[in-house]
Amino acid sequence: MASKPSTRRAKSQRARPKSSREKVRTYRKRMKAKGMRLVQLWVPDTRTAEFAKEARRQSLLANRSSHAAEDQAWVDAMADRTAN
Protein backbone atom coordinates (compact mmCIF):
# COMPACT_ATOMS: atom_id res chain seq x y z
CA MET A 1 0.00 0.00 0.00
CA ALA A 2 1.40 3.36 -1.06
CA SER A 3 1.67 6.08 1.54
CA LYS A 4 0.05 9.47 0.98
CA PRO A 5 2.34 12.42 0.62
CA SER A 6 2.32 14.62 3.68
CA THR A 7 0.25 17.80 3.40
CA ARG A 8 2.02 19.35 6.33
CA ARG A 9 4.55 22.02 5.59
CA ALA A 10 7.87 22.14 7.28
CA LYS A 11 8.30 25.01 9.72
CA SER A 12 10.44 26.86 7.21
CA GLN A 13 7.72 26.52 4.52
CA ARG A 14 4.74 27.68 6.60
CA ALA A 15 2.76 30.52 5.10
CA ARG A 16 3.18 33.75 6.95
CA PRO A 17 0.02 35.31 8.38
CA LYS A 18 -1.67 37.82 6.08
CA SER A 19 -1.20 41.46 6.91
CA SER A 20 -4.22 43.68 7.52
CA ARG A 21 -3.63 45.28 4.13
CA GLU A 22 -3.74 41.88 2.40
CA LYS A 23 -6.91 40.86 4.25
CA VAL A 24 -8.65 44.09 3.26
CA ARG A 25 -7.51 43.71 -0.36
CA THR A 26 -8.89 40.15 -0.63
CA TYR A 27 -12.12 41.14 1.13
CA ARG A 28 -12.65 44.03 -1.28
CA LYS A 29 -11.95 41.74 -4.26
CA ARG A 30 -14.57 39.27 -2.99
CA MET A 31 -17.16 41.99 -2.47
CA LYS A 32 -16.48 43.49 -5.91
CA ALA A 33 -16.87 40.02 -7.46
CA LYS A 34 -20.30 39.87 -5.79
CA GLY A 35 -21.29 43.10 -7.56
CA MET A 36 -20.80 45.37 -4.55
CA ARG A 37 -18.97 48.68 -4.46
CA LEU A 38 -17.38 50.55 -1.59
CA VAL A 39 -18.93 53.85 -0.54
CA GLN A 40 -17.42 56.02 2.17
CA LEU A 41 -19.19 59.07 3.54
CA TRP A 42 -18.34 61.89 5.90
CA VAL A 43 -21.37 62.75 8.00
CA PRO A 44 -21.89 65.33 10.74
CA ASP A 45 -20.88 64.16 14.20
CA THR A 46 -24.18 64.39 16.05
CA ARG A 47 -22.42 63.88 19.39
CA THR A 48 -20.78 67.31 19.45
CA ALA A 49 -22.01 70.40 21.26
CA GLU A 50 -21.60 72.38 18.03
CA PHE A 51 -24.05 70.06 16.25
CA ALA A 52 -26.63 70.39 19.02
CA LYS A 53 -26.27 74.19 18.97
CA GLU A 54 -26.73 74.38 15.20
CA ALA A 55 -29.68 71.95 15.24
CA ARG A 56 -31.38 74.09 17.85
CA ARG A 57 -30.71 77.27 15.88
CA GLN A 58 -32.20 75.75 12.74
CA SER A 59 -35.24 74.33 14.53
CA LEU A 60 -36.00 77.75 16.06
CA LEU A 61 -35.79 79.31 12.59
CA ALA A 62 -38.12 76.65 11.20
CA ASN A 63 -40.60 77.26 14.04
CA ARG A 64 -40.69 80.98 13.21
CA SER A 65 -41.38 80.30 9.54
CA SER A 66 -44.69 81.34 8.00
CA HIS A 67 -44.96 77.71 6.84
CA ALA A 68 -44.31 76.18 10.29
CA ALA A 69 -47.86 74.89 10.84
CA GLU A 70 -48.03 73.39 7.34
CA ASP A 71 -44.58 71.83 7.73
CA GLN A 72 -45.47 70.33 11.11
CA ALA A 73 -48.71 68.91 9.72
CA TRP A 74 -46.71 67.17 6.98
CA VAL A 75 -44.22 65.75 9.52
CA ASP A 76 -47.09 64.48 11.67
CA ALA A 77 -48.77 62.87 8.65
CA MET A 78 -45.53 61.11 7.67
CA ALA A 79 -44.97 59.93 11.25
CA ASP A 80 -48.48 58.45 11.29
CA ARG A 81 -47.78 56.60 8.02
CA THR A 82 -44.57 55.01 9.26
CA ALA A 83 -45.94 54.11 12.69
CA ASN A 84 -48.34 51.55 11.23
MIDOSE-280645 format. One line per field, with one value per residue: residue number from 1; residue in three letters; x, y, z negated of N, C-alpha, C in turn. Coordinates in steps of 0.001 Angstrom, whole numbers. Layout:
BEGIN
resi <- NUM_...
resn <- ALA_...
neast <- X_...
nnorth <- Y_...
nup <- Z_...
caeast <- X_...
canorth <- Y_...
caup <- Z_...
ceast <- X_...
cnorth <- Y_...
cup <- Z_...
***
This chain:
BEGIN
resi <- 1_2_3_4_5_6_7_8_9_10_11_12_13_14_15_16_17_18_19_20_21_22_23_24_25_26_27_28_29_30_31_32_33_34_35_36_37_38_39_40_41_42_43_44_45_46_47_48_49_50_51_52_53_54_55_56_57_58_59_60_61_62_63_64_65_66_67_68_69_70_71_72_73_74_75_76_77_78_79_80_81_82_83_84
resn <- MET_ALA_SER_LYS_PRO_SER_THR_ARG_ARG_ALA_LYS_SER_GLN_ARG_ALA_ARG_PRO_LYS_SER_SER_ARG_GLU_LYS_VAL_ARG_THR_TYR_ARG_LYS_ARG_MET_LYS_ALA_LYS_GLY_MET_ARG_LEU_VAL_GLN_LEU_TRP_VAL_PRO_ASP_THR_ARG_THR_ALA_GLU_PHE_ALA_LYS_GLU_ALA_ARG_ARG_GLN_SER_LEU_LEU_ALA_ASN_ARG_SER_SER_HIS_ALA_ALA_GLU_ASP_GLN_ALA_TRP_VAL_ASP_ALA_MET_ALA_ASP_ARG_THR_ALA_ASN
neast <- 834_583_1972_446_1352_2695_743_1456_3367_6791_8338_9852_8580_6064_3180_3212_1368_-1385_-1168_-2909_-3489_-3407_-5548_-7710_-7552_-8149_-10720_-12102_-11848_-13399_-15939_-16343_-16449_-18882_-20545_-20704_-19983_-17666_-18521_-17799_-18539_-18557_-20087_-22063_-20980_-23025_-22738_-21489_-21229_-21380_-22917_-25404_-26021_-26258_-28357_-30428_-30572_-31394_-33857_-35339_-35480_-37009_-39386_-40266_-41014_-43260_-44477_-44561_-46701_-47897_-45709_-45248_-47624_-47292_-45048_-46164_-48138_-46540_-45220_-47327_-47910_-45639_-45675_-47482
nnorth <- -1166_2160_5063_8160_11372_13769_16472_18410_21283_22026_23705_25838_26310_27230_29226_32713_34758_36686_40145_43032_44748_42998_41305_43096_43816_41344_40914_43109_42488_40155_41184_42973_41169_40072_41972_44288_47637_49878_52455_55427_57773_61066_62248_64512_64866_63936_63931_66106_69260_71488_70591_70138_72741_74060_72576_73248_76018_75989_74673_76503_78609_77356_76999_79598_80185_81179_79034_77107_75739_74291_72756_71242_69805_68169_66644_65326_63817_62121_60748_59353_57617_55964_54765_52731
nup <- 0_925_-532_-1504_-330_-2560_-3761_-5368_-6040_-6305_-9062_-8061_-5682_-6177_-5627_-5919_-8214_-6956_-6265_-7581_-5494_-3281_-3920_-3795_-1109_193_-795_284_2995_3116_2432_4551_6639_6086_7001_5534_4362_2847_644_-895_-3366_-4708_-7510_-9533_-12918_-15268_-17956_-19018_-20776_-19175_-17017_-18256_-19036_-16549_-15412_-17121_-16630_-13930_-14156_-15669_-13842_-11854_-13258_-13461_-10950_-8302_-7264_-9183_-10562_-8478_-7653_-9993_-10113_-7887_-8689_-10905_-9580_-8037_-10053_-11172_-9070_-8964_-11403_-11446
caeast <- 0_1397_1675_50_2344_2322_253_2018_4546_7867_8299_10443_7719_4742_2763_3183_22_-1672_-1204_-4217_-3634_-3738_-6905_-8646_-7506_-8886_-12123_-12649_-11952_-14572_-17156_-16476_-16872_-20305_-21289_-20802_-18972_-17379_-18926_-17417_-19185_-18340_-21369_-21887_-20876_-24178_-22422_-20782_-22012_-21601_-24045_-26631_-26274_-26726_-29677_-31380_-30709_-32198_-35240_-36003_-35786_-38117_-40605_-40689_-41378_-44685_-44956_-44310_-47864_-48027_-44581_-45467_-48714_-46715_-44216_-47086_-48765_-45525_-44973_-48475_-47785_-44566_-45944_-48337
canorth <- 0_3365_6075_9468_12422_14616_17796_19355_22016_22144_25006_26861_26524_27685_30519_33751_35314_37821_41456_43676_45275_41879_40859_44089_43705_40154_41137_44031_41743_39271_41991_43486_40022_39866_43098_45367_48681_50551_53850_56022_59073_61887_62748_65332_64158_64389_63880_67311_70402_72377_70059_70394_74187_74383_71950_74092_77269_75748_74330_77748_79310_76649_77263_80980_80297_81341_77709_76177_74887_73385_71826_70327_68907_67172_65754_64482_62871_61115_59933_58445_56601_55007_54108_51551
caup <- 0_1063_-1542_-977_-621_-3684_-3400_-6335_-5595_-7282_-9723_-7206_-4524_-6596_-5096_-6948_-8377_-6075_-6909_-7521_-4135_-2396_-4253_-3258_356_627_-1129_1282_4260_2988_2470_5910_7457_5790_7560_4551_4463_1592_537_-2171_-3540_-5895_-8004_-10738_-14202_-16048_-19392_-19454_-21263_-18032_-16247_-19023_-18973_-15200_-15245_-17855_-15882_-12738_-14530_-16062_-12590_-11200_-14036_-13214_-9541_-7997_-6845_-10288_-10838_-7340_-7730_-11106_-9722_-6982_-9515_-11673_-8654_-7670_-11253_-11287_-8017_-9257_-12692_-11230
ceast <- 885_1007_1339_1151_1819_1861_756_3245_5588_7792_8839_9550_6332_4435_2738_1752_-166_-1671_-2614_-4492_-4039_-5156_-7948_-8702_-8312_-10382_-12777_-12804_-13177_-15864_-17393_-16955_-18355_-21164_-21460_-19741_-18858_-17817_-18521_-17999_-18690_-19691_-21136_-21823_-21960_-23913_-21793_-21744_-22320_-22792_-25359_-27007_-26848_-28106_-30745_-31635_-31623_-33649_-36009_-36369_-36982_-39433_-41149_-41157_-42881_-45302_-44853_-45482_-48047_-46921_-44787_-46585_-48195_-45871_-45109_-47744_-47793_-45233_-46104_-48366_-46753_-44798_-46742_-47615
cnorth <- 1238_4377_7402_10473_13324_15986_18850_20023_22009_23552_26105_27188_27031_29059_31532_34281_36514_39112_42020_44185_44168_41363_41795_43969_42490_40289_42032_43352_40834_40052_42543_42375_39711_41012_44264_46427_49391_52003_54335_57419_59761_62448_63604_64460_64703_64386_65163_68392_71353_71904_70375_71872_74580_73775_72780_75400_77078_75405_75571_78581_78672_76922_78668_81197_80483_80015_76675_75229_73858_72329_70794_69339_67804_66157_64796_63429_61769_60191_58928_57318_55559_54266_52824_50461
cup <- 0_-7_-861_-1258_-1743_-3186_-4379_-5750_-6705_-7872_-8819_-6006_-4909_-6020_-6232_-7064_-7451_-6887_-6798_-6113_-3164_-2656_-3670_-1740_831_321_-77_2639_4242_3117_3878_6838_7243_6321_6606_4858_3126_1670_-847_-2233_-4794_-6289_-9244_-11996_-15119_-17548_-19912_-19928_-20114_-17193_-16960_-18941_-17611_-14935_-15948_-17111_-14672_-13080_-14979_-14832_-11885_-11926_-13794_-11771_-9364_-7556_-7964_-10530_-9724_-7359_-8828_-10789_-8805_-7766_-10308_-10784_-8265_-8852_-11440_-10253_-8383_-10561_-12514_-10535
***
